[in-house]
Amino acid sequence: MLEYGTTNPEPVQAVHKTTARFDPRRIYTALALVPLLYAAIRFLPASAFTGIIVIAGGVALYELYRLCLPHNYHPTTVGIGLFGSTALIVSPHEPALAIPSLLAALLAILSVPLLVPMPLQDRLRESGLAVTGMLYIGLTLSFLVLTRMLPHGQWLIFFLLLVTWAGDTGAYYAGTLYGQHHLAPRISPKKTVEGLIGGLIAATMIAYLARWWFMPDLSGFDCVILAIIITLTGLWGDLAESAIKRSVGAKDSGGMLPGHGGMLDRLDSLLFSAPAFYYYVTVVGRL
């Protein structure tokens, strides 16, 4: 999730104090998960990566449902939503099953209000949120699977993750040190224009480094455009999730990842950047 620093001198001081008391759990979590993710992408078949995305997507969707569904939601709705999301994520492996699985999940969710004796307005709202969440998580994450299945898929995934991380880190430090102008104060007050600029610069630098390291098929122009696309769409995804959390009064989507919040907090940027990245490399870059 992108963080874009603060917006005036007083918060800057507060952020520096927080940095001095940096939660070590963030480091421990990263040290535990990053090597496993690298090994899964680098050495295991695409189906193993799909399995990881299914698990991560299921956790993220459950967190979203827990935040947004009415307190008296029916467990059947959640189960159907998880099934539909999983079907969308694995659909690149079996395209012929995608539409039937999605249709079955959609009809099942819409049928729950007809079968459960609860206030109809609650059930209709529940059904709408369930379908939206299923598409929000499952459809967008399916583009990570599609990217991994491309001829240079493992390297493209590494490129996407590295540039996303660079934009995140550059935005955080630039916003912390130089942030003065609000970017989206109503949704995420800590994000600043200066942070966005820092994220774009860092993402571009890492994109060029990745090109030299393992993606020579990318041109210099591709690196610049992809850095911009990944950073801006990642920011948009972050803001979209922030708006959801703010609407229900939540700070994090969950606490599964110590020091990082919930799974949805970690995936929010990729939910928007992965589809944009996929279409660029396949349609424009023709990789």
Secondary structure, 3 states (H helix, E strand, C coil): CCCCCCCCHHHHHHHHHHHHCCCHHHHHHHHHHHHHHHHHHHHCCHHHHHHHHHHHHHHHHHHHHHHHCCCCCCHHHHHHHHHHHHHHHHCCCCHHHHHHHHHHHHHHHHHHHHHCCCCHHHHHHHHHHHHHHHHHHHHHHHHHHHHHCCCCHHHHHHHHHHHHHHHHHHHHHHHHHHCCCEEECCCEEEEEHHHHHHHHHHHHHHHHHHHHHCCCCCCHHHHHHHHHHHHHHHHHHHHHHHHHHHHHCCCCCCCCECCCECHHHHHHHHHHHHHHHHHHHHHHCCC
